[in-house]
Amino acid sequence: MGIASVAILFFAHMMNDMYANFLPQLTAVLILGDKLSVSAGTLIIAVFTISSSIAQPIFGYLIDQKDQRWFVHVGTLWMAVLLSMTGYISSAALLMLIAAAAGMGTAAFHPQAASMVGMSSKKNKGLVMSSFIAMGNLGLAISPVLLLPLFRNYGVEYTWVAIFPGLLAALLLYFYAPRISIPAKQDSPKLSQLLKSIGNSSNSELFKLIVIVVLRSVVHTGLMTLLPIYFLSRDFSAQFTGSLIFAALTAGSVGGIIGGYISDRFGSKPLVFCSMLLASASFYGFFTLSGPVSFILLGFGTMALLSSFSVTVILAQELIPENTALASGLSMGFAVGIGGLGVSIIGRYADAFGIDAAMQLLFLVPLLAAMLAIFLKSSTETGLHEQIAAPTSDEQ
């Protein structure tokens, strides 16, 4: 796979994740304009997150059975078209339906793209995958810089502008995305066999890994959802708010690259454990301090939080080596979607007790992930992939 093809996937991931952070910018403007409650806004975001995430393992399984290259460009265009329509919809229920449908686009993109990237490098796989994920995090970061001032200053009717980046990415993917097929495996386990084995392993590495990703997702999605409201409610300008969030999320993308580098040399378990502890301490400082120091701690917290992103994807792929796209869907999708459910709960809490109180809950969550990371083992110790690949006793 050539460098140009990998670069196209990196760029497309940035565009996809820019759209993933589209709705928090839109709903922040609607909430502050008294057109949505916080709970309704966070529920819309939760619907998108769940739709875009929980479907990823399904798409991943389909990809593992037969290459679905077209998922990357069709999924990208589908999401761009639907989200560009949201500024013309006044019904919260209809917005939820559009959000759910749009989420399917990114759900189709991620497992196929992640598997393509995973095939691109045998050495420094952690660094390559972390760079791919960092581009996605950069997409999350540029969304508030571009979209929040647009919606705040010109009105939500300008969502139509958002179709153009997705159109560009879709065209590039159609013509230049890697054409090396992911080989379909004739002896790959059936879906029922995979689900049964995973379901029967409540204490398995995969289960622990998914819970860690869920907890991390609660914090990450919660911050992306609440930070625009938090800063704008303090009379920060849309431009300054967007810049602060951009800086914080960009720090997260840098953290992803650093985390991949560290994990390649010192192991995944220490990286996951230490990153969650540092994230919790940094977010606590952000919530309790003020001024430039608090902004720096916010950036450091997101850097620490997201430094384990690529590591958890690779761990999942190592646990299910026969179905890497399914593994990518579980770690990048399903677990993130379950974590997205926490956003709607946080929104209700914010309506009852205020934005500040809701945000202060978030710094405790990484501590739970750190505690669970203590019990992680290396994939070679678990043999989970052997357990999944081998038939169970009642099937022999």
LINTA-V721855 format. One record per residue. N is the residue number from 1. SS is DSSP state (helix for helix, strand for strand, loop for the rest). PSI is psi in degrees with one decimal (NA if undefined). BURIAL is 1 if it has 16 or more other ideal C-beta (glycine too) atoms within 10 Angstrom, else 0. Layout:
n: {N N}
ss: {SS SS}
psi: {PSI PSI}
burial: {BURIAL BURIAL}
This chain:
n: {1 2 3 4 5 6 7 8 9 10 11 12 13 14 15 16 17 18 19 20 21 22 23 24 25 26 27 28 29 30 31 32 33 34 35 36 37 38 39 40 41 42 43 44 45 46 47 48 49 50 51 52 53 54 55 56 57 58 59 60 61 62 63 64 65 66 67 68 69 70 71 72 73 74 75 76 77 78 79 80 81 82 83 84 85 86 87 88 89 90 91 92 93 94 95 96 97 98 99 100 101 102 103 104 105 106 107 108 109 110 111 112 113 114 115 116 117 118 119 120 121 122 123 124 125 126 127 128 129 130 131 132 133 134 135 136 137 138 139 140 141 142 143 144 145 146 147 148 149 150 151 152 153 154 155 156 157 158 159 160 161 162 163 164 165 166 167 168 169 170 171 172 173 174 175 176 177 178 179 180 181 182 183 184 185 186 187 188 189 190 191 192 193 194 195 196 197 198 199 200 201 202 203 204 205 206 207 208 209 210 211 212 213 214 215 216 217 218 219 220 221 222 223 224 225 226 227 228 229 230 231 232 233 234 235 236 237 238 239 240 241 242 243 244 245 246 247 248 249 250 251 252 253 254 255 256 257 258 259 260 261 262 263 264 265 266 267 268 269 270 271 272 273 274 275 276 277 278 279 280 281 282 283 284 285 286 287 288 289 290 291 292 293 294 295 296 297 298 299 300 301 302 303 304 305 306 307 308 309 310 311 312 313 314 315 316 317 318 319 320 321 322 323 324 325 326 327 328 329 330 331 332 333 334 335 336 337 338 339 340 341 342 343 344 345 346 347 348 349 350 351 352 353 354 355 356 357 358 359 360 361 362 363 364 365 366 367 368 369 370 371 372 373 374 375 376 377 378 379 380 381 382 383 384 385 386 387 388 389 390 391 392 393 394 395 396}
ss: {loop loop helix helix helix helix helix helix helix helix helix helix helix helix helix helix helix helix helix helix loop helix helix helix helix helix helix helix helix helix helix helix loop loop loop loop loop helix helix helix helix helix helix helix helix helix helix helix helix helix helix helix helix helix loop helix helix helix helix helix helix helix helix helix helix loop loop loop loop helix helix helix helix helix helix helix helix helix helix helix helix helix helix loop loop helix helix helix loop loop loop helix helix helix helix helix helix helix helix helix helix helix helix helix helix helix helix helix helix helix helix helix helix helix helix helix helix helix loop loop loop loop loop loop helix helix helix helix helix helix helix helix helix helix helix helix helix helix helix helix helix helix helix helix helix helix helix helix helix helix helix helix helix helix loop helix helix helix helix helix helix helix helix helix helix helix helix helix helix helix helix helix helix helix helix helix loop loop loop loop loop loop loop loop loop loop loop loop loop loop helix helix helix helix helix helix helix helix helix loop loop loop loop loop helix helix helix helix helix helix helix helix helix helix helix helix helix helix helix helix helix helix helix helix helix helix helix helix helix helix helix helix loop loop loop loop loop helix helix helix helix helix helix helix helix helix helix helix helix helix helix helix helix helix helix helix helix helix helix helix helix helix helix helix helix helix loop helix helix helix helix helix helix helix helix helix helix helix helix helix helix helix helix helix helix helix helix helix loop loop loop helix helix helix helix helix helix helix helix helix helix helix helix helix helix helix loop loop helix helix helix helix helix helix helix helix helix helix helix loop loop loop loop helix helix helix helix helix helix helix helix helix helix helix helix helix helix helix helix helix helix helix helix helix helix helix helix helix helix helix helix helix helix loop helix helix helix helix helix helix helix helix helix helix helix helix helix helix helix helix helix helix helix loop loop loop loop loop helix helix helix helix loop helix helix helix helix helix helix loop loop loop helix helix helix loop}
psi: {126.7 162.9 -38.9 -41.1 -41.0 -39.3 -37.7 -42.7 -39.6 -47.6 -44.0 -35.9 -39.2 -44.3 -42.8 -45.0 -19.5 -42.8 -30.6 -24.2 18.4 -51.2 -35.7 -33.3 -42.4 -48.1 -30.5 -43.5 -41.0 -39.0 -46.8 -21.1 10.9 30.2 -10.4 147.9 162.9 -41.1 -39.1 -42.1 -44.8 -29.1 -38.8 -44.8 -39.9 -39.9 -44.5 -45.7 -43.8 -46.8 -45.5 -20.6 -48.3 -28.8 -15.7 -41.9 -32.5 -48.2 -39.2 -41.8 -42.6 -39.3 -39.8 -28.9 -37.0 133.2 134.0 63.3 -34.4 -17.1 -36.3 -42.8 -37.0 -42.3 -40.4 -46.7 -41.2 -48.6 -42.3 -43.0 -47.0 -44.1 -29.8 -13.9 -13.0 -25.6 -13.1 9.4 124.4 -15.7 126.8 -37.4 -41.8 -35.9 -38.0 -40.2 -44.1 -41.4 -42.5 -42.8 -41.4 -35.2 -26.2 -26.1 -49.2 -26.8 -35.1 -35.2 -48.6 -48.1 -41.3 -46.8 -42.5 -37.8 -40.2 -44.8 -40.5 -29.3 -11.9 -16.5 131.3 -34.3 152.7 39.7 -35.9 -40.0 -41.5 -46.9 -38.5 -32.5 -40.5 -46.6 -34.2 -36.5 -35.6 -43.1 -33.4 -36.8 -41.7 -37.2 -38.3 -17.3 -50.7 -30.1 -40.7 -43.5 -37.9 -48.7 -35.6 -49.5 -37.3 -40.6 -30.2 -13.5 153.3 -11.1 -14.7 15.6 -20.8 -25.6 -27.1 -10.1 -27.0 -43.8 -39.1 -37.6 -43.4 -47.2 -40.7 -41.1 -44.0 -41.5 -40.4 -42.3 -31.8 -5.0 151.1 137.2 10.4 114.9 144.3 116.0 129.9 134.2 119.9 -29.7 16.6 147.9 150.1 157.0 -42.0 -35.5 -41.1 -49.2 -39.0 -43.5 -43.9 -42.4 -30.9 -1.7 66.4 -23.3 16.2 165.3 -39.2 -40.6 -47.2 -40.7 -43.1 -40.7 -40.5 -44.2 -37.9 -48.4 -42.0 -37.7 -36.8 -44.4 -49.0 -50.1 -37.6 -42.4 -43.6 -33.3 -42.5 -26.7 -43.5 -42.0 -42.7 -48.3 -42.5 -33.6 -15.4 18.9 23.3 145.4 159.8 -37.8 -45.0 -40.5 -46.7 -38.6 -40.1 -45.1 -38.1 -46.5 -41.9 -45.6 -30.3 -39.8 -36.3 -39.6 -37.7 -40.9 -35.4 -41.6 -45.2 -41.2 -40.2 -40.6 -45.4 -42.8 -32.3 -24.5 -31.2 -4.9 158.4 -39.2 -48.9 -36.3 -47.5 -46.0 -52.4 -37.1 -37.6 -38.4 -45.8 -38.4 -45.3 -45.9 -40.1 -42.8 -35.7 -42.7 -39.8 -42.9 -29.8 -20.4 178.2 167.8 -164.4 -34.4 -40.1 -37.7 -39.4 -41.6 -34.1 -45.8 -42.0 -35.7 -44.7 -34.2 -46.9 -42.8 -45.5 -1.6 -19.4 1.8 -56.9 -31.9 -43.2 -32.8 -46.9 -39.9 -42.9 -41.3 -34.7 -30.3 -29.4 69.0 -22.6 -15.3 70.7 -32.6 -39.3 -42.5 -42.0 -40.7 -37.0 -44.8 -33.9 -17.0 -73.2 -50.7 -38.2 -38.6 -42.7 -41.0 -32.2 -24.5 -31.6 -23.6 -42.0 -35.2 -42.3 -38.1 -43.1 -39.8 -39.8 -39.7 -34.5 -38.3 -6.0 157.3 -42.4 -45.6 -38.5 -41.1 -33.6 -19.7 -29.0 -29.8 -15.9 -26.4 -43.2 -25.8 -38.6 -41.1 -39.0 -40.4 -40.4 -33.8 -24.1 -31.2 4.8 146.5 168.6 155.2 -27.0 -22.2 -25.4 -39.7 24.3 -40.2 -30.6 -36.5 -39.0 -41.3 -32.5 141.6 148.0 167.9 -35.0 -1.9 -12.4 NA}
burial: {0 0 0 0 1 1 0 1 1 1 1 1 1 1 1 1 1 1 1 1 1 1 1 1 1 1 1 1 1 1 1 0 0 0 0 1 1 1 1 1 1 1 1 1 1 1 1 1 1 1 1 1 1 1 1 1 1 1 1 1 1 1 1 1 1 0 1 1 1 0 1 1 1 1 1 1 1 1 1 1 1 1 1 1 1 1 1 0 0 0 0 1 0 0 1 1 0 1 1 1 1 1 1 1 1 1 1 1 1 1 1 1 1 1 1 1 1 1 1 1 0 0 0 0 1 1 1 1 1 1 1 1 1 1 1 1 1 1 1 1 1 1 1 1 1 1 1 1 1 1 1 1 0 0 0 1 0 0 1 0 0 1 1 0 1 1 1 0 1 1 0 1 1 0 0 1 1 1 0 0 0 1 0 0 0 0 0 1 1 0 1 0 1 1 0 0 1 1 0 0 1 0 0 1 1 1 0 1 1 1 1 1 1 1 1 1 1 1 1 1 1 1 1 1 1 1 1 1 1 1 1 1 1 0 0 0 0 1 0 0 1 1 1 1 1 1 1 1 1 1 1 1 1 1 1 1 1 1 1 1 1 1 1 1 0 0 0 1 1 0 1 1 1 1 1 1 1 1 1 1 1 1 1 1 1 1 1 0 0 0 0 0 0 0 0 1 1 1 1 1 1 1 1 1 1 1 1 1 1 1 1 1 1 1 1 1 1 1 1 1 0 1 1 1 1 1 1 1 1 1 1 1 1 1 1 1 1 1 1 1 1 1 1 1 1 1 1 0 1 1 1 0 0 0 1 0 0 1 1 0 1 1 1 0 1 1 1 1 1 1 0 1 1 0 0 1 0 0 1 0 0 1 0 1 1 0 1 1 1 0 0 0 0 0 0 0}
